[in-house]
Amino acid sequence: MKRKTKMKYVWAFLLLCFAMSLLSGCVPGDGTNTPEHEAGFFWGIWHGWIAPVSLIIGLFKSHIRVYEMNNSGWWYDLGFYIAIISGFGSISVFRRKNSDRD
């Protein structure tokens, strides 16, 4: 493997580690939201975007969940599901169909 290719993988790994550390700062269940200060619509969007990261962290820390339990109800749910659907649904928009490659 060429040195240039190896460096690309090293930089990609470092970028991934940096992004994971940034995203783990506001995961559901970290104590930011309480019954007095509930998570609202925008927290729902954020938690929907970082749901895969929260799932992985939740494997190692039992208090971290994918979904914030201290939330404002319907508005949080709406933001969460908008983010989940737009995040994972948009992946199919960028995929090329086999017939397009020819």
C-alpha positions in Angstrom: 0.0 0.0 0.0 1.3 3.4 -0.9 2.3 5.9 1.9 -0.2 8.4 0.5 -3.1 5.9 0.8 -2.1 5.0 4.3 -2.1 8.7 5.3 -5.6 9.0 4.0 -6.8 6.2 6.2 -5.0 7.7 9.2 -6.6 11.1 8.6 -10.0 9.5 8.1 -9.7 7.6 11.4 -8.6 10.7 13.3 -11.5 12.7 11.8 -13.9 10.0 12.8 -12.6 9.9 16.4 -12.8 13.7 16.5 -16.4 13.7 15.2 -17.4 11.0 17.7 -16.0 12.9 20.6 -17.9 16.1 19.5 -21.2 14.2 19.0 -21.0 12.4 22.3 -21.1 15.7 24.2 -24.9 16.0 24.1 -26.3 12.4 24.1 -29.6 11.5 25.6 -29.4 10.6 29.3 -26.2 12.6 30.0 -28.0 14.7 32.6 -28.4 17.9 30.5 -32.2 17.5 30.5 -34.1 17.1 33.7 -37.8 17.0 34.6 -37.6 20.8 35.2 -35.7 21.5 32.0 -37.1 19.1 29.4 -35.8 18.4 25.9 -37.8 20.1 23.2 -38.1 20.1 19.5 -34.5 21.1 18.7 -33.1 18.6 21.2 -35.3 16.0 19.4 -33.7 16.9 16.1 -30.2 16.7 17.6 -30.9 13.4 19.3 -32.3 12.0 16.1 -29.1 12.9 14.2 -26.8 11.4 16.7 -28.9 8.3 17.4 -26.4 5.8 15.9 -23.6 7.3 18.1 -25.9 7.2 21.2 -26.6 3.5 20.5 -22.9 2.7 20.4 -22.1 4.7 23.5 -25.1 3.1 25.2 -23.4 -0.3 24.8 -20.7 0.8 27.2 -22.6 3.2 29.5 -25.9 2.0 30.8 -27.3 5.5 31.5 -27.0 6.7 27.9 -30.0 6.0 25.7 -31.0 6.8 22.1 -34.1 8.7 23.2 -34.2 11.3 26.0 -36.7 10.3 28.7 -37.1 13.9 30.0 -38.7 15.4 27.0 -41.6 17.8 26.2 -43.7 15.2 24.5 -45.1 15.5 21.0 -42.7 18.3 19.9 -39.6 16.3 21.0 -41.0 13.3 19.2 -41.6 15.3 16.0 -38.1 16.6 16.0 -36.6 13.2 16.7 -38.5 11.4 13.9 -37.8 14.2 11.4 -34.1 13.8 12.0 -34.2 10.0 11.9 -36.2 9.9 8.7 -34.3 12.7 6.9 -30.9 11.3 8.1 -31.4 7.7 7.0 -33.8 8.4 4.2 -31.4 10.8 2.5 -28.8 8.0 2.2 -30.9 6.5 -0.6 -30.9 9.9 -2.5 -27.2 9.7 -2.9 -27.0 6.1 -4.0 -26.5 5.4 -7.6 -28.7 2.8 -9.3 -26.9 0.0 -11.1 -28.3 1.2 -14.4 -26.7 4.7 -13.9 -23.2 3.2 -13.7 -23.2 1.9 -17.3 
